[in-house]
Amino acid sequence: MSADPVPDVALELDCRALPCPMPVIELARHLADVEVGALLAVVAHDPAAAVDVPAWCRMKGQDYVRADTADDGAPRHVVRRVS
């Protein structure tokens, strides 16, 4: 049994080279690309993304699942589409 009960990410957005506020803008643009209940990840080196993504989720009624790292060690923020 896996220690991580969170399902796989359906879509991962590569925002590594994008400055603030572009990672959140990309998240907003691509939210509808995944089904309700699916996970979307934003990979961004922008340090503001660690604050901006959870704040955006609260404002838009989406579920901020966790912060972790992409395969290359870049910061990754996982969001569940609620609506």
Secondary structure, 3 states (H helix, E strand, C coil): CCCCCCCCEEEEEECCCCCCCHHHHHHHHHHHHCCCCCEEEEECCCCCHHHHHHHHHHHHCCEEEEEEECCCCCEEEEEECCC
